[in-house]
Amino acid sequence: MTPELMEAGVRAREAAEARKSGPGSSGGRAASYGRVVEEGVVDVTHGPILYLDAITVSFDGFKALNDLSLYIDAGELRCIIGPNGAGKTTMMDVITGKTRPDAGKAFFGSTIDLLRMRENQIASIGIGRKFQKPTVFEHLSVFENLELALKDDRGVKASMLFRLSGEQLDRIGSMLQLIHLKDSAQRTAGLLSHGQKQWLEIGMLLMQDPKLLLLDEPVAGMTDEETERTAELFLSLEGNHSLVVVEHDMKFIHELTRDNPAKKVTVLHEGSVLAEGSWPKGRSRMCRATRRWWRFTLGDEFGGRERTVTSSC
């Protein structure tokens, strides 16, 4: 075959590929208003960082989530409250890929469809989750736990040759300071108090530099002092990270929201959003009819709907 024929064949193939791809409605440019969006990068330019729309999850006929819609803005600290069985944990399961919904949409930013991804993929794009019970490496030191949590290449060869850089040492040091464990850096994690283990797990999540943190009852079992410090920690993270805090401790919720009436609290009940708005100052009340149950009434700040939600203490 002559060089002329070979060149003509290359040109014909390129033309055929161009016709096959063809320009779309955007004239051949990347979508999203002419901006090029990199794959795996969270795009929050035109919307919230987390978008749940009409999510429904059923277990043997029981609807754990019933047409749930929720939107979280970038850098927002959102508190989620509600009785046991309201769907709070199931909602987190859907976001992290542990549970697949029967219907609905779930997007991370405006371009990443969470329902098309596996759990490990969702974790790698910047969504971190803390479960109710702290899970740390109890036989390792606090420092070693944070070192293992560093976002880095975890291949066999890379792990064998791994050495901490000066930048990584500084990052671990800053994290120890942030989570109030600087003086316990060389202490075995199993010897920490319950609250300190909670802080360590939160620090391990932050070492991954997540854009969205899902925190399930983070102050359960903590002392009053530990709860107060945890509130300070979350408020310091607000803005740099988006946080969704699920909690039953109303005092803790008040600590997170009292200085900013614009902060939203979302109430879930029977798998749906019952109400959403600023914390109802002066309207929340604890009724100690028994030691196991409490009630609080939602007032004008939640859209003027007077309803009672019952939850376990």
Secondary structure, DSSP 8 states (H G I E B T S, - for coil): --HHHHHHHHHHHHHHHHHHH---TTTTS-TTTT----TT----TTS-SEEEEEEEEEETTEEEEEEEEEEE-TT-EEEEE--TTSSHHHHHHHHTTSS--SEEEEEETTTEEGGGS-HHHHHHTTEEEE-SS----TTSBHHHHHHHTS-S---HHHHHT----HHHHHHHHHHHHHTT-GGGTTSBGGGS-HHHHHHHHHHHHHTT--SEEEEESTTTT--HHHHHHHHHHHHHHBTTBEEEEE-S-HHHHHHHHTT-TT--EEEEETTEEEEEES--TTT-----SSSSEEEEEE-GGGTT--EEEEEE-
